[in-house]
C-alpha cells in the first residue's frame, strides 16, 4: 500500500520574538497533537525554521498555529513554502 497522496510539506520561517519563549518545544508538542512529522530549530538571525509534513489539513493547521506560537511568543511574520513530502518520520527539535 502506498502512502496517501493527501500528504504535503510546509517549510516555514517565523520571525518576531520566537526564541527563548519555548516556541520550539510548543511547536513539537502541537505537531504531535496534530499527527504532523518534521522538525524545528532556531536560526542565528533570531528566526525559527520549521518543516511540517503530514496530511494537508494538519500541515495547514500547523502553519496557522505558527502565527500565534507559544504563549510567550510575539510573532511578527510567518513565511511558508509548500513542497513535496520527503518522508519525515516523527518530530524533533534540531540544534
N, C-alpha and C positions, 0 to 999 in steps of 0.2 A: 504494500500500500504506500503510495507516495504522499508526501506532506501536502497539506491543504494549500491551494493557491490563494487562500484568504490571508496569507502572511505577508507582512510588509516590514520595512525597516526605516526608522527615522534617525537621522544624525542631527543632534541638537546642540546648540551653543546658547548658554544662558548667561546674561550679564546683569550686573547690579551688585547688591550686597548678598552674595551667594556662597562665600567662603567663610568658614568659621561659624556657621549658623546651622550646622547639622543638615545641610542641603543634600550631601551625598548619601548619608545614612537614611534620610527620609525618602530619598528617591529610590534607594534599594528596597526599602520596606514596601513602598507604594507599588513598585514594579512587581514585587512578589504577590501582592494582593490582587493585581490585575493579570497575573499569569504572563508577564512580559519578560523576555530574556534580554541580555545586553550588559552594559557597563556604564559607569560614571566616574569622572575624575576631575580634579582641579587643574586649571591651566595657569601658567606663570603670569598671564596678563590679568588674572583675577576672575576670569570667567569659569564656568563649569561646562564640560563637554560630556555628552551622554549619547549612547546608542540604545534605542529601544527596538526590539524585534519580536513580533508575535502577530496574533490576529489583528487585522486592520483596525477594528473598533477599539481594541485595548491599547494599541500603539497611539492612536489619535487621542484617547483619553489621557495617556501619559504626557503627550505633548501639551495638551490643555493644562494638565496639572502643573507643568513646569512654570506657567505664568504666575502661580501662587507659591509653589515650593514649600519649604519647611516654614513653620510659624514665624521664625525669626528672620527669614529672608525678606529682602526688598528687591524684587525682580524688576529690572529696567527694560529688558528685551529678551525675546526668545526667537532664535533663528532655527528653522527646521527644514531639512532637505530629505526628501523621501528617496529611498534606494531599494535595490533588490535585496532580499534577505540573504545573509551569508552564513546561516546556521549557528547563530549564537545559542548557547545552552546554559541556562542559569543566569543569575545577575550578580555582578561583582563590583566592588569599589576598586578602581585602579589607582596606583600611586606613581 
